[in-house]
Amino acid sequence: MAVIEARELRKDFTVRQRTGRLRRERRVVAAVDGIDLTVEAGEMVGYIGPNGAGKSTTLKMFTGVLFPSAGHVRVCGFEPVPQRVAMARRIGVVFGQRSQLWWDLPLADSFDLLRHIYRVPAADHAARLARCRRLLDLDSFLDQPVRQLSLGQRMRGELTAALLHGPSVLFLDEPTIGLDVVSKQAVREFLADLGAEGDTTLVLTTHDLADIERLCRRLVVVDHGRIVHDGTLDDLHSRYGSQRRVVVDLDEPTDPLDVPGALLEATESGGRRLTYALTGPPGPLLAALAGTGKLRDVAILEPEIEDVVAKLYSGG
Ligand SMILES: Nc1ncnc2c1ncn2[C@@H]1O[C@H](COP(=O)(O)OP(=O)(O)OP(=O)(O)O)[C@@H](O)[C@H]1O
């Protein structure tokens, strides 16, 4: 079942620009320029792209914060702006800049207020909160006012707050930005587990390559308000020709092996270290190398996601 359906979705902003000492001109910026997107229940979608690509604007239209200039969008069957209140029960939102917690209250009190606002049955609330306390390690700061929390602690609180009513879709705008290494890891692993359970659809924007690798089974890449790629990370690697490499150490040099699906790229250490680029599965190459009787060590190197994303953002 589709939880998000967007067709020809657009958002234009009118900005006033100085064109002289006193003159200003109105200019229309197409922040989102005709997006078609379907997200099925249980997907983990990374919505990525360079700065200013239109990611946050799209998420704001999905969550009912902004009204589209044109096109059509449904989230959990709701039209986000007109049906925002009804939709709120089905979605969770974590936007770094916006807090859903009460600044002066202890974190635990915010969670309690949210239970009343969303009218969550006490047992469901208790079970979800217990899980978040355990997995996000909340106990040491549950009684502290939100304004005193570190960014990492607050983000763990925000995630909990977004999940206490049991939403079917969770939208996250840069969930790990600015966090220290430990909090980043905690948030990332929590989201990975949540996504793996399959009951919650995750849609997140991120510039963090480790988030992309760990959390995004599907990558939707936007640039200038349009989708320029939609597929898995593996699809991206094959589109940009990134290949796995096999680095082999031998006891003594051997004649070059001619194996289909493997291309000898480099020879070092007097022929004792060979690097192959794989265009097929590694099995035939490894079998041929083992057959020489000189194989000492082998390492398979995955392509670097940094390279792929850099190529993608620079237009390939
Ligand atoms: N309220 C606004 N008024 C005018 N222009 C806006 C407004 N919000 C966004 N824009 C413009 O729309 C474009 C897309 O912005 P958006 O914030 O959606 O990009 P983004 O992909 O989320 O970028 P980043 O990765 O930097 O957060 C940018 O050119 C931005 O300047």
The ligand as a Gaussian input file, in Angstrom:
#p B3LYP/6-31G(d) Opt

LIG

0 1
 N       10.472000      30.408000       2.684000
 C       11.221000      30.531000       1.597000
 N       11.207000      31.659000       0.854000
 C       11.949000      31.787000      -0.261000
 N       12.745000      30.811000      -0.750000
 C       12.805000      29.670000      -0.057000
 C       12.057000      29.467000       1.140000
 N       12.319000      28.203000       1.593000
 C       13.200000      27.656000       0.718000
 N       13.492000      28.525000      -0.272000
 C       14.384000      28.274000      -1.411000
 O       13.961000      27.068000      -2.036000
 C       15.081000      26.293000      -2.450000
 C       15.015000      24.921000      -1.799000
 O       15.204000      25.055000      -0.404000
 P       15.162000      23.808000       0.609000
 O       15.329000      24.350000       1.975000
 O       13.958000      22.976000       0.336000
 O       16.476000      23.002000       0.149000
 P       17.187000      21.772000       0.842000
 O       17.405000      20.762000      -0.243000
 O       16.438000      21.319000       2.030000
 O       18.596000      22.402000       1.234000
 P       19.620000      22.102000       2.457000
 O       20.293000      20.809000       2.124000
 O       20.570000      23.248000       2.370000
 O       18.816000      22.071000       3.716000
 C       16.320000      27.099000      -2.084000
 O       16.698000      27.827000      -3.233000
 C       15.817000      28.020000      -0.992000
 O       16.558000      29.221000      -0.966000

